[in-house]
Amino acid sequence: MHPLFVAVNAKYIHTNNAVRLLSANSAHETEFLDFTIKDAKDHIVESLLERNPSVIGFSTYIWNVEIISELVKALKKRSDVPIILGGPEVSYDAPHFLNSLPVDIIVKGEGEHVIDAVLDYLLVGTSLESTPNVAWKKDDKIIEHPIEEIENLSGINSPHHFIKDTDHIPKRIQYVESSRGCPFKCSYCLSSLEKKVRFFPLSDVLDTLSHLLEKGAKTIKFLDRTFNANKDALSIIDFLIRNHKKGTVFQFEITGEIMDEALIDYIHTQAPRHLFRFE
């Protein structure tokens, strides 16, 4: 028996970093599985239960919340396995999901720093009194703790080094973070609820990119809300220009009005055509 983290992706080519980050940063012996929203629900349920997990955690987004809701209900009809929901779709309305679905606990926001406390609570009954980012029911009353962001991202283990992923790296989009959070507070965006922008060490970002390129990654997308808010943006771009493989594409989200002229000039003069895509 072991905790099992589950991704239900929009397509096979997508890679879910969340379940991999939880596995990479847990002291428990965990497993993660990938499915897609096109997989039959009965197939997913059978695949999960046959592994006899001690806990099941779902990574929940706007595109999979409907199927995950159905999976949770189906699983609880056949098993008393504790179920965790995490992800942006449940982080900001935890009471709704606790009241409408038979889930045991919701992890709000980042989960790497709280996942083991949650697993210990579900598996051995330890307390969550001092654990942030969680919401659960006790005696029909919802207990909800505020979100605390991870201040120092250098302590997070990479989600990109699992042996079981090696053969899939060239076939799937690979997602990389050089930062978390956004400097802007656009009212329509969930990122505006994050308190501050935090950056991964440049050495960690370059190590991740080196690994993915070595393993044959073809499309690498940066998850940064505003990539060019990073003071290391030029260093990362320079590394990619010097180390890319033929046919590889890199994609970034940027904010045009703060785009540095030196970075624009460098890309125009040094980058091969079609190497970079910017949103």
C-alpha positions in Angstrom: 0.0 0.0 0.0 1.2 3.4 -0.9 0.0 6.9 -1.7 -1.0 7.3 -5.4 -1.1 10.7 -7.1 -3.2 10.9 -10.2 -3.2 13.2 -13.2 -6.0 13.3 -15.7 -4.6 15.3 -18.6 -6.3 17.0 -21.5 -4.1 15.0 -23.9 -1.3 12.4 -23.8 1.2 15.0 -24.9 0.7 17.0 -21.8 2.9 16.4 -18.7 1.5 17.0 -15.2 4.2 18.5 -13.1 2.1 18.6 -9.9 1.9 14.8 -9.3 5.6 14.5 -10.1 6.5 17.3 -7.7 4.5 15.7 -4.9 6.2 12.4 -5.5 9.7 14.0 -5.7 9.2 15.9 -2.5 7.5 13.3 -0.3 9.4 11.1 2.2 6.8 8.5 1.6 7.1 5.8 -1.0 4.6 7.1 -3.6 3.5 6.5 -7.1 1.9 8.7 -9.8 -0.2 7.8 -12.8 -1.2 9.7 -15.9 -4.6 9.4 -17.7 -6.5 11.6 -20.1 -10.0 13.0 -20.0 -10.8 10.6 -23.0 -10.0 7.5 -20.9 -13.1 5.6 -19.8 -13.9 6.3 -16.2 -14.4 2.6 -15.4 -10.9 1.9 -16.7 -9.4 4.7 -14.5 -11.2 3.4 -11.4 -10.1 -0.2 -12.0 -6.5 0.9 -12.7 -6.4 2.9 -9.4 -8.0 0.2 -7.2 -5.9 -2.6 -8.5 -2.8 -0.9 -7.1 -4.3 -1.0 -3.6 -3.3 2.6 -2.7 -3.3 3.8 0.8 -4.3 7.3 -0.4 -5.4 8.7 -3.7 -4.7 12.3 -4.6 -6.1 14.0 -7.7 -4.5 17.0 -9.5 -7.6 19.2 -10.3 -8.0 21.8 -13.1 -10.8 23.4 -15.0 -10.5 20.9 -17.8 -10.7 17.8 -15.6 -12.8 18.7 -12.5 -15.9 17.2 -14.0 -14.4 13.7 -14.6 -12.5 13.8 -11.3 -15.8 14.5 -9.5 -17.2 11.4 -11.1 -14.1 9.4 -10.3 -14.2 10.4 -6.6 -17.9 9.3 -6.3 -17.2 6.0 -8.1 -14.2 5.3 -6.0 -16.0 6.0 -2.7 -18.7 3.5 -3.7 -16.2 0.8 -3.9 -13.5 1.7 -1.4 -12.9 3.7 1.8 -9.5 4.9 0.5 -8.9 8.5 1.6 -9.0 11.0 -1.3 -7.1 14.3 -1.6 -7.9 17.0 -4.1 -5.4 19.6 -5.0 -4.8 22.1 -7.8 -6.1 25.5 -8.9 -9.7 24.4 -9.4 -10.2 23.5 -5.8 -7.7 25.8 -4.0 -9.9 28.8 -3.8 -13.3 27.2 -3.1 -12.5 24.3 -0.8 -15.8 24.4 1.2 -17.8 23.9 -2.0 -15.8 20.7 -2.9 -15.8 19.4 0.6 -19.6 19.8 0.8 -20.3 18.4 -2.7 -17.9 15.5 -3.0 -16.9 12.7 -0.7 -13.3 13.8 -0.4 -11.2 13.7 2.8 -9.0 16.7 2.5 -8.1 19.5 0.0 -4.6 20.9 -0.5 -4.7 24.6 -1.4 -2.0 26.2 -3.4 1.5 24.7 -3.4 1.6 21.2 -1.9 5.3 20.2 -1.8 5.8 21.6 1.7 2.6 20.1 3.2 2.1 16.8 1.4 3.8 14.7 4.0 1.8 16.3 6.9 -1.4 15.5 4.9 -0.3 11.9 4.3 0.6 11.4 7.9 -2.8 12.8 9.0 -4.6 10.4 6.7 -2.5 7.3 7.4 -1.6 7.6 11.1 -3.9 10.3 12.4 -1.3 13.0 13.2 -2.5 16.6 13.7 -2.9 19.3 11.0 -3.2 22.1 13.6 -0.1 23.9 12.4 -0.2 22.8 8.7 -1.1 25.6 6.2 -2.7 25.1 2.8 -5.3 22.5 3.9 -9.0 22.2 4.4 -11.0 19.3 5.7 -14.2 18.3 7.5 -14.4 17.4 11.2 -17.7 16.5 12.8 -19.5 18.1 9.7 -17.6 21.3 10.3 -15.2 22.6 7.7 -11.7 23.5 9.0 -9.7 25.7 6.6 -6.2 26.9 7.0 -4.8 29.9 5.0 -2.4 29.5 2.1 1.3 30.0 2.9 3.6 30.2 -0.2 7.0 28.5 -0.3 9.5 31.3 0.3 12.6 29.5 -0.8 12.1 27.5 -4.0 15.7 26.1 -4.0 14.6 23.4 -1.6 12.1 21.8 -4.1 13.2 18.6 -5.8 12.8 18.5 -9.6 9.8 16.7 -11.1 11.8 15.8 -14.2 14.1 12.9 -13.2 11.7 9.9 -12.9 13.0 6.9 -14.8 9.5 6.0 -15.9 9.2 9.3 -17.7 12.4 8.9 -19.8 10.9 7.3 -22.8 8.0 9.8 -22.8 10.1 13.0 -22.7 10.6 13.3 -26.5 6.9 12.6 -27.0 5.3 15.0 -24.5 5.4 18.7 -23.9 7.8 19.4 -21.0 6.9 22.1 -18.6 9.6 24.1 -16.8 9.4 26.7 -14.0 11.9 29.5 -13.5 9.6 31.4 -11.2 6.3 31.2 -9.4 3.8 34.0 -8.9 3.1 37.1 -11.0 4.1 40.8 -10.5 0.7 41.9 -11.9 -2.7 41.7 -10.2 -5.1 41.2 -13.1 -8.6 40.7 -11.6 -9.6 37.9 -14.0 -6.5 35.7 -13.2 -6.0 33.3 -10.3 -2.3 34.2 -10.3 -3.3 37.6 -8.8 -4.1 35.8 -5.6 -0.5 34.8 -5.1 1.3 37.2 -2.8 4.7 37.5 -4.4 6.9 36.4 -7.2 9.6 33.9 -6.3 12.4 32.6 -8.4 14.1 29.2 -8.7 18.0 29.3 -8.6 19.4 29.8 -12.1 21.6 26.8 -11.7 18.6 24.6 -11.0 16.7 25.9 -14.1 19.7 25.3 -16.3 20.3 21.8 -14.9 16.6 21.0 -15.7 16.9 22.2 -19.2 20.2 20.3 -19.8 18.5 17.1 -18.6 15.4 17.5 -20.8 17.5 18.4 -23.8 19.8 15.4 -23.2 16.7 13.1 -23.0 15.4 14.4 -26.3 12.7 16.9 -25.4 11.2 18.5 -28.5 8.8 21.1 -26.9 9.6 22.9 -23.7 7.1 25.4 -22.3 7.9 27.7 -19.4 5.1 27.9 -16.8 6.2 31.4 -15.6 3.3 33.8 -15.6 5.7 36.6 -16.7 9.0 35.0 -17.9 10.7 38.4 -18.5 10.1 39.5 -15.0 13.0 37.2 -14.1 16.3 38.9 -13.9 17.9 35.7 -15.3 15.7 35.8 -18.4 18.6 36.8 -20.7 20.9 34.1 -19.2 18.2 31.4 -19.8 17.7 32.6 -23.4 21.4 32.6 -24.0 21.7 29.0 -22.6 18.9 27.8 -24.9 20.4 29.4 -28.0 23.8 27.8 -27.2 22.5 24.4 -26.2 19.3 23.7 -28.2 19.0 20.7 -30.4 17.7 21.0 -34.0 13.9 20.9 -34.1 13.4 21.9 -30.4 11.0 24.7 -29.6 10.7 26.8 -26.4 7.6 28.7 -25.4 7.2 31.6 -22.9 4.6 33.9 -21.6 5.9 37.5 -21.5 4.6 41.0 -20.9 5.5 43.1 -23.9 5.6 46.5 -22.2 8.4 45.4 -19.8 10.4 43.5 -22.4 14.0 44.5 -22.1 15.5 46.0 -25.3 18.8 44.2 -24.8 16.8 40.9 -24.7 14.9 41.7 -27.8 18.1 42.6 -29.7 19.8 39.5 -28.5 17.0 37.2 -29.7 16.8 39.0 -33.1 20.6 38.7 -33.7 21.4 35.3 -32.1 18.3 33.0 -32.1 17.6 30.8 -35.1 14.2 31.2 -36.7 11.3 29.3 -35.0 13.4 28.4 -31.9 11.2 30.6 -29.6 7.5 31.2 -29.2 6.2 34.1 -27.1 2.7 34.6 -25.8 
